[in-house]
């Protein structure tokens, strides 16, 4: 006799068995869920990635809006000022300039030739005084305005106050945004000429500046054709655009910008006797920032030391990547081979004891650190970027290397370190090229010519001290 089980009871029993089986199979995962489920980290990562992605989009749109409004507002001011004829004025023979100076040597390199050009005074609007130079006055915004309004707006306001008080004849701005834009706006308000110094090269405008070092520009996240067009439209409003070399000059002239002239920073003639021996084989001089790629330099050092284990290296400079660079060197066993000297006042003392200058930057104008190194007889091995090729001729005054090619950097370094006669020949040629192209006298002469086109009575020939190479 068979026992018939009601259908609903059988269904309930099967459900219970299935539930127990599922519970048994999933018991480990349930236990893990109570603690730290493996499904949660990927989910949390996806959520964080999504939040960062949304944040990046919002930052990009904010940067786009700020830049578009700034450039359009600047163009409107220029258009309105063009409707008012520029009246003649009695020159005060003053120049007002605004910039952020990364170190004292960079400041002296760019400002000293201006003080020697025959002007009565160079007024520098910056965050804080840098180095005292004859003929230089610092005009710094109060600290509270920088906290309340931000550095860019506070310096722009200080430049306006300087214009009202001292009535400079020319307003100069380094880097397009925000320094040069501020100089252009203030110059137009006073009916004076404006000069833009494109220190960073075309990266200041390409893609809207997304590849530059400015924090707001990099917030764009990706290249913007519209912001690039607006930036170039603003650049065309300047009475003079100064670039560092021929590539940047061609870039702008091909886009309808005029006048454009190439003037580098200046380097001083060596006054100290050359030491009997150069103790550093490789030297890096610059800010330890992502655009300079100091980690790549350390990789080059590691590659060189595989062939020449006794190679000694100096790193001169400070920046956000200083500690990561130290850690990277230690990880490669190079902590005793590399001297991290930090930011020092007189890098020349290190340069005259160095053989090879290595520059791994993603982008450059014409590196003042490189020109100073060459003037000290240090042979450059540099990435072929920006206008570095104006000074570095392959096999003559150094070597240009394909960017990011660590193996090629190391190969060129080993070649020069193993061939003393080749190094000596290129050392002499490098020093001669740097002084011919970027000596204080040569750079001052170029500024005198440029200023005479802007304001004929700006410079006083009797007080100018330019000489040497006067080629443009």
QUIRAJO-V439459 format. One record per backbone hydrogen bond with DSSP energy under -0.5 kcal/mol. CO is the residue of the C=O (numbers start at 0). NH is the residue of the N-H. Records with the same first field share a line. If there is no record, write none. Layout:
CO->NH / NH
This chain:
1->3
2->4
5->8 / 9
6->10
7->11
8->12
9->13
10->14
11->15
12->16
13->17
14->18
15->19
16->20
17->21
18->22
19->23
20->24
21->25
22->26
23->26
25->29
26->30
27->31
28->32
29->33
30->34
31->35
32->36
36->39 / 40
37->41
38->42
39->43
40->44
41->45
42->46
43->47
44->48
45->49
46->50
47->51
48->52
49->53
50->54
51->55
52->56
53->57
54->58
55->59
56->60
57->61
58->62
59->63
60->64
61->65
62->66
63->67
64->68
65->69
66->70
67->71
68->72
69->73
70->74
71->75
72->76
73->77
74->78
75->79
76->80
77->81
78->82
79->82
80->83
82->84
84->86
88->90
92->119 / 120
93->168 / 169
94->122
95->171
96->124
97->173
98->100
99->101
102->106
103->107
104->108
105->109
106->110
107->111
108->265
110->113 / 114
111->115
113->116 / 118
115->464
117->459
120->94 / 122
121->123 / 136
122->96 / 124
123->125 / 138
124->98
132->135
134->121
136->123
137->139
138->125
141->144 / 145
142->146
143->147
144->148 / 149
145->149
149->153
150->154
151->155
152->156
153->157
154->158
155->159
156->160
157->161
158->162
159->163
160->164
161->165 / 166
162->166
168->192
169->95
170->194
171->97
172->196
174->179
175->177 / 180
177->181
178->182
179->183
180->184
181->185
182->186
183->187
184->188
185->189
186->190 / 191
187->190
192->170
193->238 / 239
194->172 / 196
195->197 / 241
196->174 / 198
197->200
199->202
200->203
201->204 / 205
204->207
205->208 / 210
206->223
208->211
213->217
214->218
216->219
217->220
223->227
224->228
225->229
226->230
227->231
228->232
229->233
230->234
231->235
233->236
234->237
239->195
240->242 / 260
241->197
242->262
244->248
245->249
246->250
247->251
248->252
249->253
251->254 / 256
252->255
258->240
260->242 / 262
266->439
276->278
278->280
279->354
280->355
281->313
282->357
283->315
286->288
287->320
288->291 / 292
289->292
290->361 / 362
292->295 / 296
293->297
294->298
295->299
296->300
297->301
298->302
299->303
300->304
301->305
302->305 / 306
303->306 / 307
307->310
311->280 / 281
312->338
313->283 / 315
314->316 / 340 / 341
315->285
317->287
318->321
320->324
321->325
322->326
323->327
324->328
325->329
326->330
327->331
328->333
329->332
333->336 / 337
336->312
337->339
338->314 / 340
341->316 / 343
344->346
345->348
346->349 / 350
347->351
349->352
350->353
352->279
354->378
355->282 / 357
356->380
358->382
364->386
366->370
367->371
368->372
369->373
370->374
371->375
372->377
373->376
378->356
379->398
380->358
381->400
382->384
384->387
386->389
387->390 / 391
390->392
391->393
392->395 / 396 / 397
396->379
397->394 / 395
398->381
400->383
401->404
403->405
404->408
405->409
406->410
407->411
408->412
409->413
410->414
411->415
412->416
413->417
414->418
417->419
418->422
419->423
420->424
421->425
422->426
423->427
424->428
425->429
426->430
427->431
428->432
429->433
430->434
431->435
432->436
433->437
434->438
437->266
438->442
439->443
440->444 / 466
441->445
442->446
443->447
444->448
445->449
446->450
447->451
448->452
449->452 / 453
450->454
454->457
458->460
459->462 / 463
